[in-house]
Each structure stands twice: as structure tokens, then as C-alpha cells.
Amino acid sequence: MSTFFFACKEDKTKTAQLPAAPKGNAAIQAEGFIVKEKSLSENIEVPGSLLPFEETQIRPEISGRLVQLNIPEGNFVKKGYLLAKLFDGDLQAQLRKLQVQLEIATKTAERQKELLSINGISQQEYDLSELSINNLKADIELVRVSIVKTEIRAPYDGRIGLKAISLGAYITPTDIITSIVQVKELKLEFTIPEKYSDGMRKGQTVGFTVSGNSQKFSSTVLATETSIEATTRTLRVRAVVKGNNPSLVPGNFAKISLAMGKDENALIVPTQSIIPQARNKNAVVYSGGIAKFVPVVTGIRDSSYIQIVDGLKTGDTVIITGLLAIRPDSKVTLTKVQ
């Protein structure tokens, strides 16, 4: 008997804790919102990275021994600045040899030209002398190009990285001497979901912030990738950051703020008024004291409102509170209308 009494007492306690349901056909009290037009844009935040506008690994074009090394680590250099020099003594000797041969061949051709004028030699012999001169000139040009390749110069104005080689080392085209980056401008790279890809245009201004700095910076969209990434369903975007702000360092994490899909005359309702279903979305419309469930098609949204593309019209009143308790054709009393 004591066990039965305890169980009954426990059931009564649980029953007392349940919320009281509306009795009979009592109207449910709720708040409403009148559908209206308003300027609306969807603000999204995506991560990105700051990159140097240009970055190049400096390597030699030919193999050789380093005889000169002028790498000001961490400093800025001008385009054409001599960073390194390879041994070119053998090439210089070859150049002098060819220049002597050219001088002799030129004098020989001049003498043969005089002999040709008095028919002392054939035209063919003179033509062979001219051919020899032209071949020597080509060989000299080839050696000069090889000498130029022994000089390793900065390809553009930029900041030099750390030195990766020492004076006197024998290096090949696979060896990295140093690196150079162009930081007067920076690149900002990020990705956006594919549904926003149509809203990204070249020349568009993009705002962003970096970690540890509350200042807002701006960039200009330079280009977008030609296709959507199949695995992530995102579009890669590249923007240009003008100016050399010391707060912006290549490699910084950036938080990009984008205003997508702006509509000056969007039909809006509060986001909490939309009831998602398995296949569609519904809004509860207040009509003559009765709740009507209406399928709707939504568009862009911000933190408070969502655009209604189809299903409602300006002036309709939608219910925004008590939605869990409302059923189709329920009686509703509005306590407040926004």
C-alpha cells in the first residue's frame, strides 16, 4: 500500500509541473508584424589572407661559383639592383678571343673585297668571308648573353628576404639565393559561397579587418576565379589593397565583411516569423482573428529581417510570437502589432 501511495503522489507532482493548455476554444495571444517594404542587404563575413602582391624566389639561370654577394636582408632594393655575381672569367676570355677573331676576319674580308673588284678571287670566296664575320658576331652575342646571366639582379622594386647561400658557394638553377616581395600593394584572397558569386564584380570595394587591429581597411576586387570549386562550392576572389600600411603584413588573417544582394524595396518580415518545413517555408498570417499558414519563398536576410519573394503582400499581418502553440485556423488575439 505504501508503494502505491508513493507512485500516485509522484504522478500528481509531475502533472502539476506541466504548463496549462488553453481550454476549449480560447484565443491564443500573440504579437503581429505588418509586412512592409524596406532597403535590405545580406551581410556576410568570410575569412581571408593577405598576400604579397608579387613574391619571387631568386635563383641563378646558370651554374657557377659565387664571387660577389650583395643581399641586404630585410631591406628595400630597386629594380635591377645587383644581388649576386657568378664567376665569368672563362666567358670573358672567350669573348676576347672571339673579338680578336672578328677583327682579323673583318680585315680579311676587306682585302678580299678589293681582290674581287679586280676579279682576283671568286664571289664565292668573298661570300664565305662575310659568312665567317656574321658567325663570329653571333658567337660574341651568345657569350655576352651568358655573361649577363652571371649577374643576378632584382626583378622589381621590393623587400629582400633572408639570405640562403654564402659567398664562394657553387650554385645551380635549383638553388634559392633569397626571395623578394613587392609590398607597396598587397593581395587579399578569400572565398565566398556559390550563391553569392553573381554579386561579386571587378572594381567592387571590399572592407576587412585584421587580427589585433580594430581599424577597418578597404580593398578593390581585382578578379574572381573562372569556376566554382566543386568540393567546397565556393568562388575564389582576389582583391588589391593599396598603400603600404605598416599594420598590414603578408600572411595576416583577415576578416572580410560583404554586403550581398542589396534590394532597395524588399518585402520584409522578422526572421523569427518564418517556420521552416521539410520542403518549404511557411508564415502565419493573421486574418480576422484566425491564423492562416501560408507557404512563402524567401530571399536575402540580415540579422533581423528576411525578404519575402513570394507568398505575402504589403499590408499583410504575420504573427511573430507564440508560433509553437498556433495550429492552422487557430483563434488568435493580437496584443501588439509592429
GINORGI-V629969 format. One record per pair of residues at least 12 apart in sequence whose ideal C-beta (glycine too) atoms are under 7 Angstrom apart, sorted by the first residue. I is the first residue (numbers start at 1). J is the second residue. If there is no record, write none. Layout:
I/J  I/J
This chain:
25/331  27/331  27/332  27/333  28/322  28/325  28/326  28/330  28/331  28/332  29/322  29/333  29/335  30/319  30/321  30/322  30/326  30/332  30/334  31/320  31/321  31/334  31/335  31/336  32/286  32/317  32/318  32/319  32/320  32/334  32/337  33/269  33/270  33/273  33/318  33/320  33/338  34/315  34/317  34/337  34/338  35/267  35/269  35/308  35/312  35/313  35/314  35/315  35/316  35/318  36/268  36/314  37/265  37/266  37/267  37/314  38/266  38/268  39/264  39/266  40/263  40/266  40/268  40/300  40/302  40/305  40/307  41/259  41/260  41/261  41/262  41/300  41/302  42/260  42/261  42/300  42/301  42/302  43/257  43/259  43/302  44/258  44/260  45/255  45/256  45/257  46/190  46/191  46/192  46/256  46/258  47/190  47/253  47/255  48/188  48/189  48/190  48/208  48/254  48/256  49/189  49/253  49/254  50/186  50/188  50/248  50/250  50/251  50/252  50/254  51/186  51/187  51/189  51/250  52/181  52/182  52/183  52/186  52/250  53/182  53/185  53/186  53/187  54/156  54/181  54/182  55/179  55/181  56/155  56/179  56/180  57/176  57/179  58/83  58/152  58/176  58/177  58/178  58/179  58/180  59/173  59/175  59/176  59/177  60/86  60/152  60/171  60/173  60/177  61/149  61/173  62/146  62/149  62/150  62/173  63/171  63/172  63/173  64/86  64/87  64/150  64/171  65/86  65/87  65/168  65/170  66/84  66/86  66/165  66/167  66/168  66/169  66/171  67/85  67/86  67/87  68/84  68/85  69/84  69/167  70/82  70/83  71/83  71/160  71/163  71/178  72/160  73/160  73/162  73/163  74/159  74/160  75/159  75/160  76/158  76/159  77/154  77/158  77/160  78/154  78/157  79/154  79/155  79/156  79/157  80/153  80/154  81/153  81/154  82/151  82/153  83/152  83/153  83/154  83/177  83/178  84/152  84/177  85/150  85/151  86/150  88/147  88/150  91/143  91/146  91/147  92/147  94/143  95/140  95/143  95/144  95/147  98/136  98/139  98/140  98/143  99/140  101/136  102/133  102/136  102/137  102/140  105/129  105/132  105/133  105/136  106/133  108/129  109/129  109/130  109/133  112/125  112/126  112/129  113/126  152/177  154/180  156/182  157/182  158/180  158/181  158/182  158/183  159/180  159/181  159/183  160/178  160/180  161/178  161/179  161/180  162/178  163/178  164/176  164/177  164/178  165/177  181/250  183/244  183/250  184/244  185/240  185/241  185/242  186/241  186/248  186/250  187/238  187/240  188/208  188/219  188/239  188/241  188/254  189/236  189/238  190/237  190/256  191/234  191/235  191/236  191/237  192/234  192/235  192/237  192/258  193/233  193/234  194/228  194/233  194/234  194/235  196/260  197/228  197/235  199/260  199/261  200/221  200/224  200/235  200/237  201/221  202/221  202/222  202/223  203/220  203/221  204/221  205/218  205/220  206/219  206/221  206/239  206/256  206/258  207/257  208/254  208/255  208/256  208/257  209/255  210/247  210/248  210/252  210/253  210/254  211/252  211/253  213/247  215/247  217/241  217/248  219/239  219/240  219/241  220/239  220/240  221/237  221/239  222/238  222/239  222/240  223/238  224/236  224/237  261/300  263/300  263/307  266/307  267/307  267/308  267/312  267/314  268/305  268/306  268/307  268/308  269/283  269/305  269/306  269/308  269/318  270/304  270/305  270/320  271/301  271/304  271/305  271/306  272/320  273/318  273/319  273/320  274/296  274/298  274/306  275/323  280/295  281/296  281/298  282/294  282/295  282/296  283/296  283/311  283/312  283/318  284/318  284/319  284/323  284/326  285/316  285/317  285/318  286/317  286/319  286/332  286/334  289/331  289/332  290/329  290/331  290/332  291/319  291/326  291/328  291/329  291/330  291/332  293/328  294/311  294/312  295/311  296/308  296/310  296/311  296/312  297/309  297/310  297/311  317/337  319/332
